[in-house]
């Protein structure tokens, strides 16, 4: 695919990401004046759902569109328990900004369908039947496209279908938007996709939506590429893999004689703290470059042992997503979970230890464990290479494998615990983490640590390829587009 598009409203620019040119749009509050033109023909935006993305997107859009005649209305089920939260955020029945979801869909020119994936699968036919002719359907995830393909169905031909997919969870989208009031451009990057353009307005509506959410930069993708990279990514380095990595490291360090507290600091705290911070500000290669010669040797051995093992498991995950199997498993779980709900991981020994460690944390004293860095970076780079091998753009690869992890998810895990994130993310992500996190845990202990601890030589090709990898240049371009502000996480 050629990563290009045109806009009649927004200024675009071409950036060189490694060996690929991509056209992007920069965000920022100085672009909000263009939103009325971008949303030409849109009198009402219906935000359907109040899960992770709904609160953030509804509030961000409402604030960005102040001074225009575009109305943002939240649509929820008639007896939804989220109505009280929506009212607290300022959406009310009295002023017509809160209503029953299908009534809101019928009246909206742009419908942002932000309900859960299971609810999408169950309700899409009624949603399609409620849309105005000529309306625009907006998705923040490609899951519905994947489900429709599994069902042999299509979107209605008389509507626009677009995607704007923030590369972070809803609280990050909101928190950085709020910070953007003081730091222009602070926000979460987003991809956008044009699945159907029935009237020629789809591209500008999609870009306007992304800019209004506060995205520092927006890049083009397809809904298919989005759901493949997103669902595989959250089962990989964004959540499932990091959960398995830190659990395996914790047990390893305890087995080596560390106290529980020290083992937690050397595993989880090290990954979500200093390792994450270095990657966020200076890139993956900076982790290696900042080590002593002896530490580099340790890192290189662990990295080279991890990379091929992680790649094989990530390739399996990607195949399961691309084939539709992972999507089917989420839909089937929607029928199963009301009777057999998922449990929480927070009560296990490791995470009880973590709660105590965080309570006594001194940020400057968190160690950078070299073995942990080797495992984490090896898995991250394996995901990068896997997505590149399947034709994903550098923007998408960098955001889904690095930026979303280090600038959105990991800071929340550092503040509240990896276990908190595992227990409180979307149902789709929770299912994937519980399914694949233990696979990472087991295979790292079985294959990676066994190889690292043996006297056998480990092929250092992965390390040599890391040092010369083109992604470092692509990440440097992304860093140029990054606001000079870190997310402020409230514990």
Number of C-alpha atoms within 10 A of each C-alpha: 8 11 18 15 13 12 15 11 17 19 11 16 11 12 14 13 20 16 11 13 15 19 17 22 19 21 26 22 19 9 17 18 14 15 22 19 16 24 25 12 14 18 16 20 26 29 31 26 25 23 15 19 26 23 23 21 27 25 20 22 22 19 15 20 19 12 9 14 11 19 17 25 27 30 28 23 14 11 8 12 11 15 23 12 12 22 14 10 12 13 23 17 14 8 9 13 21 22 22 17 21 20 14 25 30 18 18 25 22 28 27 27 24 22 21 19 21 21 14 17 22 14 12 16 12 10 17 15 13 17 24 18 14 15 22 28 26 27 23 25 24 25 26 23 19 24 22 14 12 14 11 8 11 10 17 14 12 16 20 25 25 28 29 31 27 26 26 22 19 18 19 26 28 22 19 25 31 16 17 20 12 10 16 18 28 28 33 32 30 29 26 25 26 20 21 19 17 15 12 10 17 26 26 20 28 26 33 24 26 29 32 24 30 33 29 24 25 26 25 27 25 19 27 18 18 25 22 26 27 25 24 29 29 23 28 31 29 27 27 27 27 28 25 24 28 27 23 22 23 23 17 16 17 15 12 10 10 15 12 19 16 18 25 25 25 23 27 26 28 23 27 24 23 20 23 26 19 16 20 21 16 14 20 24 17 15 22 22 11 11 15 10 11 9 15 18 14 17 25 27 24 28 30 25 26 27 24 16 18 27 20 13 20 25 16 13 21 22 15 17 21 19 13 16 14 21 24 19 15 21 19 12 17 20 12 12 11 9 8 9 10 14 9 14 16 18 11 10 10 20 19 13 17 23 15 11 17 18 8 9 13 9 11 8 9 16 17 20 19 24 21 24 25 25 28 25 28 28 27 25 24 26 30 24 16 19 26 16 9 12 11 22 22 25 27 24 24 22 26 26 27 26 27 24 28 23 22 25 21 24 22 24 21 21 15 17 21 27 20 17 20 24 19 13 16 17 19 22 24 21 20 24 26 21 13 22 24 18 17 28 20 16 19 22 19 12 14 22 19 13 19 19 10 9 8 8 9 16 12 15 11 20 21 12 11 21 13 11 15 14 24 20 16 20 25 16 16 19 16 9 15 20 18 12 15 17 18 13 16 8 7
